[in-house]
Amino acid sequence: MDDKELRHDRKYVWYGAFGFAGAEDDLPFSGLVSYSPAEGIHVKILTEDTSLLDEGGTLVRGKMHALVSDEHGFRHLTLLNVFLGSSRTNFRATEVEGTAELLLDTWIYKSTSVRKIQAEYCRAFEDFMFWRSSRDSCILAFSGREGFSTQNGWRVSFSDNSIATVVSKANDLGTVFWTRTPEALTELKKATVKVFEEYSGQILRRKNLRFYISFEHDDKSFAKYLSKLGQWESFVGFLIDDILNPQSIYILVEDEKNFGERSQKKANVILGYRKNEKRKRVEPYHHHRLPINFTVFDEGEKDGLLELYKAFERWISICELSDWKPIYRSVKRSFQFAEYFGDTPQFASNFSDISAFLSLTDGSGKGLPEEMIAKYAPEDWKKSVRKLFPYAKNDKDIDKFLGEELKSIRNSIEHPADDERRGRSFHRALRDDEFKLHLLNAYVTGLLMYGVLSYLGIDSDIAKKKFVNNFIEAHGDFRPIEFDE
């Protein structure tokens, strides 16, 4: 690993001088900045000028510069969205400490623009994309593919990056390959002698092959690049029902005014707000065990990368368009749906989200639950929900029956005074039973997830069923606690 590389899974501490990124880059304060995956970015400075602090003793700045050092030498750091809220007086100086949302290892200014952002993710992303046994060959294959341009001007592409050493002659192949049959390696060396002579110094041995996704756009706003990266993380995180954490992030920045002749620089980025996002699984699922993986997009005659990009473009619409915001919030809220036993507001809001989804995708004016069930619910979903209603009818219109029953529970939540008059005693009992209501929540939310997956263009019913079943099992399979008498 390069000594200058910064990674999100490591710890760092730097000491040095800090300032407020003014025109003259004055650095009047001493202090330190540290990072750890658990604590995020921590900043501490000493100042004799207490007039900098507001009445509450806090110091808030959108940007700070720092010149710091560690065992590898000096670094120029930029800290963004700094909030220093804890202070104490130490003799003549005041010590102020707090957090920053983001750190870059170069100085950036108002005139600095972003040209590209590149991210490497945790093993969960690679397990989503390909089998572990074919990792290296897949990375090289994806890197050779053309990128994809979205309708709003974003260019998305995959690339590889690796450290390499020169293999200077045929005899060096013994350090690259190993075999139990020495004759095979001898033959290989003989066959490549002329190749090494003709291309001396041009043949390299790959080490630490790594996989990146990149985003480029004519809009040079740093905030928009970070937003797009966040949308990608939420997109893949939705498909695998887990947190997608970055391992390293780079940006290509440009500033002709302040960077001189070499107007572009590549900078490491550390995100401080990741500290509260912990993965659900210590060990990621292998490729074939994930309900949704890349092969879902690469079926038959389809071009998997193109289909993946198209699904991501639809996800961008879900994230950005105001009409889709309720659906997006519902999806985000649902993946935190693990400890909310019998959350009646969540259950009631699901029906509004279903109505909005049907309106956006089908133009439905009613948006009734039975419409959602009829179009998206698998048969095993219907059978499982039906078991919760012991008086379930045996007629063929099970979609309408289940829709009416679920709607009656919603009405019991929103209009409890009408329960007796409307004959909703069973529905009242269900909404009062936190565990059963929690399970119903998971079923109804899973149905909405099924619809969202369909909207993204995922055609495989098997994959969608597996996804919904896993979601219900992970988020709704709770049982009442029984105590011995």
Sequence and secondary structure as in RCSB ss.txt:
>XXXX:A:sequence
MDDKELRHDRKYVWYGAFGFAGAEDDLPFSGLVSYSPAEGIHVKILTEDTSLLDEGGTLVRGKMHALVSDEHGFR
HLTLLNVFLGSSRTNFRATEVEGTAELLLDTWIYKSTSVRKIQAEYCRAFEDFMFWRSSRDSCILAFSGREGFST
QNGWRVSFSDNSIATVVSKANDLGTVFWTRTPEALTELKKATVKVFEEYSGQILRRKNLRFYISFEHDDKSFAKY
LSKLGQWESFVGFLIDDILNPQSIYILVEDEKNFGERSQKKANVILGYRKNEKRKRVEPYHHHRLPINFTVFDEG
EKDGLLELYKAFERWISICELSDWKPIYRSVKRSFQFAEYFGDTPQFASNFSDISAFLSLTDGSGKGLPEEMIAK
YAPEDWKKSVRKLFPYAKNDKDIDKFLGEELKSIRNSIEHPADDERRGRSFHRALRDDEFKLHLLNAYVTGLLMY
GVLSYLGIDSDIAKKKFVNNFIEAHGDFRPIEFDE
>XXXX:A:secstr
  TT   TTS EEEEEEEE   TT    EEEEEEEETTTEEEEEEEES GGGS TTS EEEEEEEEEEEETTEEE
EEEEEEEEEEEEEEETTEEEEEEEEEEEESS   TT EEEEEEEEE HHHHHHHS GGGHHHHHHHHHTS  EE 
TTS EEEEEEEEEEEE  SGGGGGGT   S HHHHHHHHHHHHHHHHHTTT  EEEEEEEEEEEEE S   HHHH
HHHHHHHHHHHHHHHTS   EEEEEEEEE HHHHTTS EEEEEEEEGGGGG   S SS   GGGSSS GGGTS T
T  HHHHHHHHHHHHHHHHH GGGHHHHHHHHHHTTTTS TT HHHHHHHHHHHHHHHHHHH  SS  HHHHHHH
H  HHHHHHHHTT TT   SS HHHHHHHHHHHHHHHHH GGGHHHHT HHHHHHHH HHHHHHHHHHHHHHHHH
HHHHHTT   HHHHHHHHHHHHHHHH         
